[in-house]
């Protein structure tokens, strides 16, 4: 039953990625026909006038013919004509358009990796041209295809993963066009790529950088939510570092302030309660660690911290019981609250601690005194 459910989830994700990739492909394919359309210019009489077509034998006319062939789906003829043009006119002012056109032909042939070579020639060789930003947009769309699972060709078959190429392109676009709209899209796409690949630590860096560089972005809500999810995913349990939990709680409160409706929809308050329970549990386990080693003063101190810092949690009520066993005065919940304790039974907590005693004994005592928590 579990195997079938897992298979269904994989099938759904692959179908979703494939659908998205096809849509992106259609966007890319629609570029070339648009370039082949007639051009108009606004005249002095405020009327649009069709521009004269170039001489078919001239360099400009040959490129125009290649665009028409591309729009008509005559890819071999368009490719041959453009290759001949680039070889014949290596210093022509329209060379930048020829390289852009050759890249578009590769896209139409679904040879996305080769198209990147042509777009790179435009970006590196003509950074001041109007085609520079067009080439960046083309590369971004190819990178999105690679990030969605599209593979590179090897001997005519798509077998080579291209995720690393997508990552590199997203980074380069941000470096080449910082602060721009395409740079913003590349920044959030890079974070999403790391998140989808399960690289949560790297995703945290990417989303934090995005929020720093684009504080007023339309993607801010999405970045904040992904940042919270990635922070929670870095937490491995109450016996480990709780930095991810603490950062998630801080970001959750920020998310509640900026997007209250969305915070209510995702259950932010309930999630904060679970985070607090986990933080309390971690401090409680640290107190147990000291108690098992007969370090009474440290154990009492840590139990008091549980009661003081997390008074409404099950760990706090269990800490009160431990303090009474040790014959220590209690500052915290009332006896009535103590009577309700049941979230963590003494026997269960002791059994859990004994079961992991070998690992716990090897922990540094400074780690045991961390103010941190457990899996929400």
C-alpha positions as CSV (number, residue, x, y, z in Angstrom):
1,X,0.0,0.0,0.0
2,X,2.8,2.4,0.9
3,X,4.7,1.5,-2.3
4,X,1.6,2.2,-4.4
5,X,1.2,5.6,-2.7
6,X,4.8,6.5,-3.2
7,X,4.5,5.5,-6.9
8,X,1.4,7.7,-7.3
9,X,3.2,10.7,-5.8
10,X,6.2,10.2,-8.0
11,X,3.9,9.9,-11.1
12,X,2.0,13.0,-10.1
13,X,5.2,15.0,-9.6
14,X,6.7,13.9,-12.9
15,X,3.5,14.7,-14.7
16,X,3.4,18.2,-13.2
17,X,7.0,18.8,-14.1
18,X,6.5,17.6,-17.6
19,X,3.4,19.7,-18.1
20,X,5.2,22.8,-16.9
21,X,8.2,22.0,-19.1
22,X,5.9,21.7,-22.2
23,X,4.3,25.1,-21.4
24,X,7.8,26.7,-21.1
25,X,8.7,25.1,-24.4
26,X,5.7,26.6,-26.1
27,X,6.7,30.0,-24.8
28,X,10.2,29.6,-26.2
29,X,8.9,28.3,-29.5
30,X,6.6,31.3,-29.9
31,X,9.5,33.6,-29.9
32,X,10.8,32.8,-33.4
33,X,7.5,33.4,-35.3
34,X,7.2,36.8,-33.6
35,X,10.6,37.8,-35.0
36,X,9.5,36.8,-38.5
37,X,6.5,39.1,-38.6
38,X,6.5,42.4,-40.6
39,X,7.8,45.5,-38.8
40,X,6.0,48.8,-38.5
41,X,7.2,52.2,-37.5
42,X,5.2,55.2,-36.3
43,X,5.5,58.0,-38.9
44,X,5.5,61.8,-38.5
45,X,1.7,61.8,-39.2
46,X,1.1,59.5,-36.2
47,X,0.3,56.6,-38.5
48,X,1.9,53.1,-38.4
49,X,3.8,52.4,-41.6
50,X,5.1,49.1,-42.7
51,X,8.9,49.1,-43.1
52,X,10.4,48.1,-46.4
53,X,11.7,44.5,-46.5
54,X,15.4,44.1,-47.0
55,X,16.9,42.9,-50.2
56,X,16.8,39.0,-50.0
57,X,20.4,38.9,-51.2
58,X,21.6,41.4,-48.6
59,X,22.9,40.2,-45.2
60,X,19.8,41.6,-43.5
61,X,17.5,40.0,-46.1
62,X,19.2,36.6,-45.6
63,X,18.6,36.8,-41.8
64,X,15.0,37.8,-42.5
65,X,14.6,34.7,-44.7
66,X,16.1,32.5,-42.0
67,X,13.6,33.8,-39.5
68,X,10.7,33.1,-41.9
69,X,12.0,29.5,-42.4
70,X,12.2,29.1,-38.6
71,X,8.6,30.4,-38.3
72,X,7.5,27.9,-40.9
73,X,9.2,25.0,-39.2
74,X,11.9,24.6,-41.9
75,X,14.5,24.1,-39.3
76,X,17.2,22.5,-41.4
77,X,17.1,25.3,-44.0
78,X,17.0,28.0,-41.3
79,X,20.0,26.4,-39.5
80,X,22.1,26.0,-42.7
81,X,21.3,29.6,-43.8
82,X,22.2,31.0,-40.4
83,X,25.4,29.0,-40.1
84,X,26.5,30.2,-43.6
85,X,25.7,33.8,-42.7
86,X,27.8,33.7,-39.5
87,X,30.8,32.2,-41.4
88,X,30.5,34.7,-44.2
89,X,30.0,37.8,-42.1
90,X,32.1,37.4,-38.9
91,X,32.3,41.2,-38.4
92,X,28.9,42.4,-39.5
93,X,26.8,44.6,-37.2
94,X,24.0,42.1,-37.4
95,X,26.1,39.3,-36.1
96,X,24.6,39.6,-32.6
97,X,21.1,38.9,-34.2
98,X,22.5,36.0,-36.1
99,X,23.8,34.3,-32.9
100,X,20.5,35.0,-31.2
101,X,18.6,33.5,-34.1
102,X,20.9,30.4,-34.2
103,X,20.1,29.9,-30.5
104,X,16.4,30.0,-31.2
105,X,16.8,27.4,-33.9
106,X,18.5,25.1,-31.4
107,X,15.6,25.6,-29.1
108,X,13.1,24.8,-31.9
109,X,15.2,21.6,-32.4
110,X,14.9,20.9,-28.7
111,X,18.7,21.0,-28.4
112,X,18.6,23.3,-25.4
113,X,22.1,22.8,-24.3
114,X,23.6,23.9,-27.6
115,X,21.3,26.9,-27.6
116,X,23.2,28.1,-24.5
117,X,26.4,28.4,-26.5
118,X,24.8,30.9,-28.9
119,X,23.1,32.9,-26.2
120,X,26.4,33.1,-24.3
121,X,28.1,34.6,-27.4
122,X,25.4,37.3,-27.3
123,X,25.8,37.9,-23.6
124,X,29.5,37.9,-23.4
125,X,30.2,39.7,-26.7
126,X,27.5,42.3,-26.8
127,X,26.6,43.4,-23.2
128,X,25.5,46.8,-24.3
129,X,23.1,45.6,-27.0
130,X,19.3,45.3,-26.8
131,X,19.8,41.6,-27.5
132,X,21.7,41.1,-24.2
133,X,18.5,41.0,-22.1
134,X,16.7,38.9,-24.6
135,X,19.5,36.3,-24.4
136,X,19.3,36.4,-20.6
137,X,15.6,35.7,-20.8
138,X,16.2,32.8,-23.2
139,X,18.8,31.3,-20.9
140,X,16.5,31.7,-17.9
141,X,13.7,29.7,-19.7
142,X,16.2,26.9,-20.7
143,X,17.4,26.8,-17.0
144,X,13.8,26.4,-15.8
145,X,13.4,23.4,-18.1
146,X,16.6,21.9,-16.8
147,X,15.5,22.5,-13.2
148,X,12.2,20.9,-13.8
149,X,13.9,17.6,-14.9
150,X,14.6,18.1,-18.6
151,X,17.8,16.1,-19.4
152,X,20.6,16.8,-21.8
153,X,21.1,14.7,-24.9
154,X,23.8,12.0,-25.2
155,X,24.0,10.1,-28.4
156,X,20.6,11.4,-29.3
157,X,19.0,10.3,-26.0
158,X,18.1,12.5,-23.0
159,X,20.0,10.8,-20.3
160,X,22.3,13.4,-18.7
161,X,20.9,15.3,-15.7
162,X,21.1,19.1,-16.2
163,X,20.4,20.4,-12.7
164,X,23.9,21.7,-12.2
165,X,23.6,23.7,-15.5
166,X,20.3,25.2,-14.2
167,X,22.0,26.2,-11.0
168,X,24.9,27.8,-12.8
169,X,22.6,29.7,-15.1
170,X,20.5,31.1,-12.3
171,X,23.6,32.3,-10.5
172,X,25.1,33.9,-13.6
173,X,21.9,35.8,-14.5
174,X,21.9,37.4,-11.0
175,X,25.6,38.4,-11.4
176,X,25.0,39.8,-14.9
177,X,21.8,41.7,-14.2
178,X,21.6,42.5,-10.5
179,X,18.5,44.3,-9.3
180,X,16.6,43.6,-12.5
181,X,13.4,41.7,-13.0
182,X,15.2,38.8,-14.7
183,X,17.7,38.8,-11.8
184,X,14.8,38.7,-9.3
185,X,13.2,35.7,-11.1
186,X,16.5,33.9,-11.3
187,X,17.1,34.5,-7.5
188,X,13.8,33.0,-6.4
189,X,14.2,30.2,-9.0
190,X,17.6,29.3,-7.5
191,X,16.1,29.0,-4.0
192,X,13.2,26.8,-5.4
193,X,15.7,24.6,-7.1
194,X,17.7,23.9,-3.9
195,X,14.4,23.4,-2.0
196,X,13.0,20.9,-4.5
197,X,16.3,19.0,-4.5
198,X,16.2,18.7,-0.7
199,X,19.3,20.9,-0.2
200,X,17.8,22.8,2.7
201,X,20.9,24.5,4.1
202,X,21.7,25.9,0.7
203,X,18.0,26.8,0.1
204,X,18.1,28.8,3.3
205,X,21.1,30.9,2.0
206,X,19.4,31.4,-1.3
207,X,16.0,32.6,0.2
208,X,17.8,34.8,2.7
209,X,19.8,36.4,-0.1
210,X,16.6,36.9,-2.1
211,X,14.8,38.7,0.7
212,X,17.9,40.9,1.3
213,X,18.2,41.9,-2.4
214,X,14.5,42.1,-3.2
215,X,12.7,43.2,0.0
216,X,9.6,44.4,-1.9
217,X,9.3,41.6,-4.4
218,X,6.0,40.1,-5.3
219,X,7.6,36.7,-4.5
220,X,8.3,37.8,-0.9
221,X,5.4,35.8,0.6
222,X,6.5,32.6,-1.2
223,X,10.2,33.1,-0.2
224,X,9.3,33.6,3.5
225,X,7.1,30.5,3.6
226,X,9.8,28.4,1.9
227,X,12.3,29.8,4.3
228,X,10.2,28.6,7.2
229,X,9.8,25.2,5.7
230,X,13.5,24.9,5.0
231,X,14.4,25.9,8.5
232,X,12.1,23.3,10.0
233,X,13.5,20.7,7.7
234,X,17.1,21.3,9.0
235,X,16.1,20.2,12.5
236,X,16.9,16.5,13.2
237,X,15.4,16.0,16.7
238,X,15.5,17.2,20.3
239,X,19.0,15.8,20.9
240,X,20.5,17.9,18.1
241,X,21.1,21.5,17.2
242,X,17.8,23.6,17.3
243,X,19.0,26.6,15.3
244,X,16.5,25.7,12.6
245,X,13.6,25.7,15.0
246,X,14.5,29.1,16.5
247,X,14.9,30.7,13.1
248,X,11.6,29.1,11.9
249,X,9.8,30.6,14.9
250,X,11.2,34.1,14.2
251,X,10.2,33.9,10.6
252,X,6.8,32.6,11.4
253,X,6.1,35.6,13.6
254,X,7.3,37.9,10.8
255,X,5.1,36.0,8.3
256,X,2.1,36.5,10.7
257,X,2.7,40.3,10.7
258,X,3.2,40.7,7.0
259,X,0.7,38.2,5.6
260,X,-1.9,37.5,8.4
261,X,-4.4,35.8,6.1
262,X,-1.9,33.4,4.6
263,X,-0.5,32.7,8.1
264,X,-3.9,31.7,9.3
265,X,-4.4,29.5,6.3
266,X,-1.2,27.6,6.9
267,X,-1.8,27.3,10.7
268,X,1.0,29.4,11.9
269,X,-0.2,29.6,15.5
270,X,-0.5,25.8,15.8
271,X,3.0,25.5,14.3
272,X,4.4,27.9,16.8
273,X,2.9,25.8,19.6
274,X,4.6,22.7,18.3
275,X,7.9,24.5,18.0
276,X,7.7,25.7,21.6
277,X,6.9,22.1,22.7
278,X,10.0,20.9,20.9
279,X,12.2,23.5,22.3
280,X,10.9,22.7,25.8
281,X,11.6,19.0,25.2
282,X,15.2,19.6,24.2
283,X,15.8,21.6,27.4
284,X,14.1,18.8,29.4
285,X,16.3,16.2,27.9
286,X,19.4,18.3,28.8
287,X,18.2,18.3,32.4
288,X,17.7,14.5,32.3
289,X,21.3,14.2,31.0
290,X,22.6,16.0,34.1
291,X,20.3,14.1,36.5
292,X,21.5,10.7,35.2
293,X,25.1,11.7,35.9
294,X,24.2,12.8,39.5
295,X,25.0,16.5,38.7
296,X,22.1,17.7,40.8
297,X,22.7,21.5,40.6
298,X,22.9,21.5,36.9
299,X,19.8,19.3,36.5
300,X,17.8,21.5,38.9
301,X,18.8,24.6,37.0
302,X,17.8,23.1,33.6
303,X,14.4,21.8,35.0
304,X,13.7,25.3,36.3
305,X,14.5,26.7,32.8
306,X,11.9,24.4,31.3
307,X,9.3,25.6,33.8
308,X,10.2,29.3,33.4
309,X,10.7,29.5,29.6
310,X,8.0,27.1,28.5
311,X,5.3,27.1,31.3
312,X,2.4,25.9,29.1
313,X,4.1,22.8,27.7
314,X,3.9,19.2,28.7
315,X,7.7,19.2,29.3
316,X,7.2,21.9,31.9
317,X,4.7,19.8,33.8
318,X,7.0,16.8,33.7
319,X,9.9,19.1,34.9
320,X,7.8,20.0,38.0
321,X,7.5,16.3,38.9
322,X,11.3,15.8,38.5
323,X,11.9,18.9,40.7
324,X,9.6,17.5,43.4
325,X,11.4,14.2,43.3
326,X,14.6,16.1,43.9
327,X,13.1,17.9,46.8
328,X,13.5,21.4,45.2
329,X,11.1,24.4,45.6
330,X,9.1,25.0,42.4
331,X,8.5,28.2,40.6
332,X,6.0,27.7,37.8
333,X,2.7,26.1,37.1
334,X,0.4,25.3,40.0
335,X,-0.2,21.9,41.5
336,X,-3.4,21.7,39.6
337,X,-1.5,22.1,36.4
338,X,1.0,19.5,37.5
339,X,-1.8,17.0,38.1
340,X,-2.8,17.3,34.5
341,X,0.7,16.2,33.3
342,X,0.4,13.4,30.8
343,X,2.1,14.7,27.7
344,X,5.4,13.0,28.8
345,X,5.2,10.2,31.3
346,X,8.2,9.7,33.5
347,X,8.7,6.1,32.5
348,X,8.5,6.9,28.8
349,X,11.0,9.8,29.1
350,X,13.4,7.6,31.1
351,X,13.0,4.7,28.7
352,X,13.8,7.0,25.8
353,X,16.8,8.5,27.6
354,X,18.1,5.0,28.5
355,X,17.7,3.8,25.0
356,X,19.8,6.6,23.7
357,X,22.2,6.7,26.6
358,X,25.2,5.7,24.6
359,X,24.8,8.6,22.2
360,X,23.9,11.0,24.9
361,X,27.0,10.2,27.0
362,X,29.2,11.2,24.1
363,X,27.6,14.6,23.7
364,X,29.6,17.6,24.9
365,X,28.1,19.2,28.0
366,X,28.0,22.5,26.3
367,X,25.7,21.0,23.7
368,X,23.4,19.7,26.5
369,X,22.9,23.2,27.8
370,X,21.8,24.7,24.5
371,X,18.5,26.6,24.6
372,X,17.0,24.6,21.8
373,X,14.1,22.3,20.9
374,X,12.6,19.2,19.1
375,X,11.0,18.3,15.9
376,X,7.6,20.2,15.6
